[in-house]
Structure formats: C-alpha cells, structure tokens
C-alpha cells in the first residue's frame, strides 16, 4: 500500500486548490494549458532518459496535485521506480490517490500532505519534478528557498524538471485567452482568468529563471516544453556550482 504523511496543522489548504476545484482540475488544466498531456509525457521522458538503465530509482514530485504527471510512467518500463508526491491540498491528493490506484501506481507511491519543508527526512532522491509551483511563490528569496529545499533532497548529479510561467507578454496573454474563448469559456470567466494571471507573479524571463537555478546549483537548463508563457526545463543538480 502507499505510505502517506499528514501535516494538516502545518499547512492550510491552498486557496483555489481545495475540494471545490480538485474534482474538475484535470479537465480545466487540459483547456487552460495547451498540450498539458504532452508536457507530462515529456517530463517523464526527460527523467527516464537521464536515469536510463537504473532498475530502481526514487523520484520526488513537488506540487503533485491530482497525480496526472505520474501516469505516463506506466508506459516507460520502470517497474522498480518509486515516487514521492508532495502537495498542500488533501483534496487534490484524494483525486491522485484514486487515479494512481486505478493506474497500478499507488503501491509504489508515497503521498505527503503539506509543504515540501514538512516532508520527513529520508534518503536523497535520484531525480525530481516541480510543475506549476514556482510562479505561485511570492518573491525571489522565497523561490530560491523552495529550490534549495528541493536540491537539499537530491543526490549530486540528479536531474530536475521544473515548469512555470515565464514572462508576462500581454500579446501572448491575449493569445491564451482567445484560445480559451474558442473552448467556450464565457466572457466573465475570461475576465476572471485575466485577473488571476495578473495576480500570478511569473518569473520575469528565461535569464531570470536560469539565474535562480544557478544560485541553487541547478545547471545546464534545457527547454523540453513550451506552451505560450508556460515553460518547462530539464536541469541537473551540481552542489559545487551553487552561486
């Protein structure tokens, strides 16, 4: 059975990711982010390529949400790999639990409710993934601390897949919203979406993201997926390279 940790008293439910949204999150994500399924597959492709040949591996997933990013592992021939998913929303992990059980992945997955800093210490991970989390963290110092918290749990040389919103180009924002309109999103919902995007604080640029990665020992970032202003990079943790 999957092992689970609970730290409800440490971290409240993240606004916007509670029970009212969890059941519909994946359907919304497939509309809100063009190519979401391809993004998940490329994340798996990147980590399995970097760790190719390892019969056993342990991977950390920060902000694992509904567990959709784990599902492609069923097709990649890595039955000996183990996964640890961390998320502050118990409601999202309830969805993940059901999905991973249906996919035959729950028995080798540990789910932890809370922030990454509340995950009990353990053996360092062979690799990690953090999708759609960094731009929800306010301020560069807090973002750096989160990246350091990730790298503190990685083996030297471990790969990290990190995806977040980069840049705030109004032209590309309009492209994004026009696509949503074609999917039947109402004008009222589009305005709400525009407001929400204004509240999210994206990383200013690729260069700004790369500088943060470098300061935490994450080197040689390579783009593996771009969907308008959501970008995913593969980097490698080298402790001695931290600036």
C-alpha positions as CSV (number, residue, x, y, z in Angstrom):
1,X,0.0,0.0,0.0
2,X,1.1,3.6,-0.5
3,X,2.6,5.3,2.5
4,X,1.0,8.7,3.5
5,X,2.1,11.5,5.7
6,X,-0.4,14.2,7.0
7,X,0.6,17.6,8.3
8,X,-2.8,19.4,8.3
9,X,-1.8,21.6,11.2
10,X,1.3,22.8,9.4
11,X,-0.1,24.0,6.1
12,X,-3.7,25.2,5.3
13,X,-5.5,24.3,2.1
14,X,-4.0,26.4,-0.7
15,X,-6.7,28.9,-2.0
16,X,-8.1,27.7,-5.3
17,X,-7.0,24.1,-4.9
18,X,-9.5,22.8,-2.4
19,X,-12.3,20.3,-2.8
20,X,-14.4,22.6,-4.9
21,X,-11.8,22.6,-7.7
22,X,-10.0,19.3,-7.2
23,X,-12.6,17.1,-9.0
24,X,-12.5,19.4,-12.1
25,X,-8.8,20.3,-12.0
26,X,-7.6,18.0,-14.8
27,X,-10.4,18.9,-17.2
28,X,-9.7,22.6,-16.6
29,X,-5.9,22.1,-16.9
30,X,-6.3,20.4,-20.4
31,X,-8.1,23.6,-21.6
32,X,-6.0,26.2,-19.7
33,X,-2.7,24.8,-20.8
34,X,-2.4,23.7,-24.4
35,X,-0.5,20.5,-24.6
36,X,-0.8,19.5,-21.0
37,X,-0.7,15.8,-21.7
38,X,2.4,16.2,-23.9
39,X,4.0,18.2,-21.1
40,X,3.5,15.3,-18.6
41,X,4.9,12.8,-21.1
42,X,8.0,14.9,-21.8
43,X,8.6,15.3,-18.1
44,X,8.7,11.5,-17.8
45,X,10.7,11.2,-21.0
46,X,13.3,13.6,-19.6
47,X,13.7,11.9,-16.2
48,X,13.8,8.4,-17.6
49,X,16.3,9.4,-20.3
50,X,18.6,10.9,-17.6
51,X,18.3,7.9,-15.4
52,X,18.2,5.3,-18.2
53,X,19.3,1.9,-17.2
54,X,18.6,2.3,-13.5
55,X,16.3,-0.6,-12.4
56,X,15.5,1.2,-9.2
57,X,15.1,5.0,-8.6
58,X,13.3,7.3,-6.2
59,X,11.7,10.4,-7.6
60,X,10.3,13.5,-5.8
61,X,7.2,15.4,-7.2
62,X,6.6,18.8,-5.7
63,X,3.1,20.0,-6.1
64,X,1.9,16.6,-7.5
65,X,-1.7,17.7,-7.3
66,X,-4.0,15.1,-8.9
67,X,-1.1,12.8,-9.9
68,X,-1.6,13.2,-13.6
69,X,2.1,13.8,-14.2
70,X,2.8,10.3,-12.8
71,X,0.5,8.4,-15.1
72,X,2.9,8.2,-18.2
73,X,5.3,6.1,-16.1
74,X,3.1,3.1,-16.7
75,X,4.4,3.2,-20.4
76,X,8.1,3.7,-19.7
77,X,9.1,0.3,-18.4
78,X,10.4,1.3,-15.0
79,X,8.5,-1.1,-12.6
80,X,11.2,-0.7,-9.9
81,X,11.0,3.0,-9.6
82,X,9.3,4.6,-6.6
83,X,7.6,8.0,-6.3
84,X,7.0,10.5,-3.6
85,X,4.4,13.2,-4.2
86,X,4.0,16.3,-2.1
87,X,1.1,18.7,-2.2
88,X,-0.5,21.0,0.4
89,X,-4.1,20.2,-0.7
90,X,-5.6,17.0,0.7
91,X,-8.4,17.3,-1.7
92,X,-6.1,17.2,-4.7
93,X,-4.3,14.2,-3.2
94,X,-7.6,12.4,-2.8
95,X,-8.0,12.6,-6.6
96,X,-4.4,11.5,-7.0
97,X,-4.9,8.5,-4.7
98,X,-7.9,7.2,-6.8
99,X,-6.1,7.8,-10.1
100,X,-2.8,6.2,-9.1
101,X,-4.7,3.2,-7.7
102,X,-6.6,2.8,-11.0
103,X,-3.3,3.0,-12.9
104,X,-1.5,0.5,-10.7
105,X,0.9,3.1,-9.3
106,X,-0.3,3.7,-5.8
107,X,1.5,0.7,-4.3
108,X,4.9,2.4,-5.2
109,X,3.9,6.0,-4.4
110,X,4.1,7.8,-1.1
111,X,1.8,10.8,-0.8
112,X,2.5,13.6,1.6
113,X,0.1,16.4,2.6
114,X,1.9,19.6,3.3
115,X,4.7,21.9,2.0
116,X,7.9,20.3,0.9
117,X,9.7,21.5,4.0
118,X,7.4,19.3,6.1
119,X,8.4,16.1,4.3
120,X,10.3,13.9,6.8
121,X,14.0,13.5,6.1
122,X,15.0,10.4,4.1
123,X,17.4,9.1,1.6
124,X,18.2,11.6,-1.2
125,X,16.2,11.3,-4.4
126,X,17.6,10.3,-7.8
127,X,15.5,13.0,-9.5
128,X,12.6,15.4,-9.1
129,X,9.9,17.3,-10.9
130,X,8.2,20.6,-9.9
131,X,5.4,21.6,-12.4
132,X,3.4,24.8,-12.0
133,X,4.6,25.7,-8.5
134,X,7.3,28.3,-8.6
135,X,5.2,31.1,-10.0
136,X,2.8,30.7,-7.1
137,X,5.6,31.5,-4.7
138,X,5.9,35.2,-3.9
139,X,9.3,36.9,-4.0
140,X,12.7,35.8,-5.3
141,X,14.1,34.8,-1.9
142,X,11.1,32.5,-1.2
143,X,11.5,31.0,-4.7
144,X,15.2,30.4,-4.1
145,X,14.4,28.8,-0.7
146,X,12.0,26.4,-2.4
147,X,14.6,25.5,-5.0
148,X,17.1,25.0,-2.2
149,X,14.6,22.8,-0.4
150,X,14.3,20.7,-3.5
151,X,18.1,20.4,-4.0
152,X,18.7,19.6,-0.4
153,X,16.8,16.4,-1.1
154,X,18.6,15.4,-4.3
155,X,21.7,13.3,-5.0
156,X,24.6,15.1,-6.7
157,X,24.0,14.9,-10.5
158,X,20.3,14.3,-10.1
159,X,18.0,15.7,-12.8
160,X,15.2,18.2,-12.1
161,X,12.3,19.0,-14.4
162,X,10.9,22.4,-13.5
163,X,7.9,24.1,-15.2
164,X,6.5,27.5,-14.5
165,X,5.1,30.7,-16.1
166,X,7.9,32.8,-17.5
167,X,7.2,36.4,-18.7
168,X,4.1,38.5,-18.9
169,X,3.8,39.4,-22.5
170,X,0.3,40.9,-23.0
171,X,0.2,39.8,-26.6
172,X,0.7,36.2,-25.6
173,X,-1.8,36.6,-22.8
174,X,-4.3,37.6,-25.4
175,X,-3.4,34.6,-27.5
176,X,-4.0,32.4,-24.4
177,X,-7.4,34.0,-23.6
178,X,-8.5,33.9,-27.3
179,X,-7.9,30.1,-27.3
180,X,-10.0,29.7,-24.1
181,X,-12.8,31.7,-25.8
182,X,-12.8,29.1,-28.6
183,X,-13.3,26.4,-26.0
184,X,-16.5,28.1,-24.8
185,X,-15.2,29.9,-21.8
186,X,-17.5,32.8,-21.1
187,X,-16.5,36.5,-21.2
188,X,-17.0,36.7,-17.4
189,X,-14.7,33.7,-16.9
190,X,-12.1,35.1,-19.3
191,X,-12.0,38.4,-17.3
192,X,-11.6,36.4,-14.1
193,X,-8.8,34.5,-15.8
194,X,-7.1,37.7,-16.9
195,X,-7.3,39.0,-13.3
196,X,-5.9,35.7,-12.0
197,X,-3.0,35.9,-14.5
198,X,-2.3,39.4,-13.3
199,X,-2.1,38.2,-9.7
200,X,0.3,35.4,-10.5
201,X,3.9,36.7,-10.4
202,X,5.7,34.9,-13.3
203,X,9.4,34.6,-13.5
204,X,10.5,37.7,-15.5
205,X,12.4,35.9,-18.2
206,X,14.4,32.8,-19.1
207,X,17.5,34.6,-17.9
208,X,16.0,35.4,-14.5
209,X,14.9,31.7,-14.1
210,X,18.3,30.4,-15.1
211,X,20.0,32.8,-12.6
212,X,17.8,31.4,-9.8
213,X,18.6,27.8,-10.9
214,X,22.3,28.6,-10.9
215,X,22.3,30.1,-7.4
216,X,20.9,26.8,-6.1
217,X,23.3,24.5,-8.0
218,X,21.0,23.6,-10.9
219,X,22.9,23.8,-14.1
220,X,22.6,23.4,-17.8
221,X,18.8,24.1,-18.1
222,X,17.4,22.8,-21.4
223,X,13.9,23.6,-22.7
224,X,11.8,20.5,-23.1
225,X,8.3,22.0,-23.4
226,X,6.8,25.5,-24.2
227,X,3.2,26.4,-24.3
228,X,3.0,30.2,-24.8
229,X,4.2,31.5,-21.4
230,X,4.4,28.2,-19.6
231,X,7.9,26.7,-20.0
232,X,9.5,23.5,-18.8
233,X,13.2,22.9,-18.4
234,X,15.4,20.0,-17.6
235,X,18.4,20.9,-15.3
236,X,20.9,19.0,-13.3
237,X,21.9,19.4,-9.6
238,X,25.6,20.0,-9.1
239,X,26.2,21.1,-5.4
240,X,29.6,22.7,-6.1
241,X,28.1,25.0,-8.8
242,X,25.7,26.9,-6.4
243,X,26.4,30.6,-6.6
